[in-house]
Amino acid sequence: LKKALLSVAVLFTASCAATQAADRTPSAPTTAQRGPYQCTIHVSGNYRYEYVSDPTGRVCSKTAYRWDADSHAWKPAFLYTVSYGSSTNTLTYAAWNEADAAFTAGNGMILAFDDDT
């Protein structure tokens, strides 16, 4: 399940990344629609954040990229994914593993929380 969530989040994030060039200019969030999902990109300092929301407006993932001045490109930093259940929601953190060129949940954390609101 964890791998499936990360795979889905990475696919949506990749489609979000295609909507914005390697621009470091701080900006107001920009939004693009990708099928039923909405992608919002925000640049702040040396970080670019990409949020993917489901059709109900809930955030499914947040991917952070760090600016690499040597290569003049955004490099993946970390990924949060959220899976919503009927009474418990799960937040998964995965750091970018440079050696594997993939987000790895094993070096992160998983939190489950009740939806009492």
RAMOUR-V407682 format. One record per pair of residues at least 24 apart in sequence whose C-alpha atoms are under 8 Angstrom apart, sorted by the first residue. I is the first residue (numbers start at 0). J is the second residue. Records with the same first field share a line. If there is no record, write none. Layout:
I = J ; J
This chain:
1 = 91 ; 104
4 = 80 ; 82
5 = 80 ; 102
8 = 51 ; 59 ; 60 ; 80
11 = 51
12 = 38 ; 49 ; 50 ; 51 ; 62
15 = 39 ; 40 ; 49
16 = 49
21 = 71 ; 72 ; 73
23 = 66
47 = 73
77 = 102
78 = 102
85 = 114
86 = 113 ; 114 ; 115
87 = 111 ; 112 ; 113 ; 114
88 = 112 ; 113 ; 114
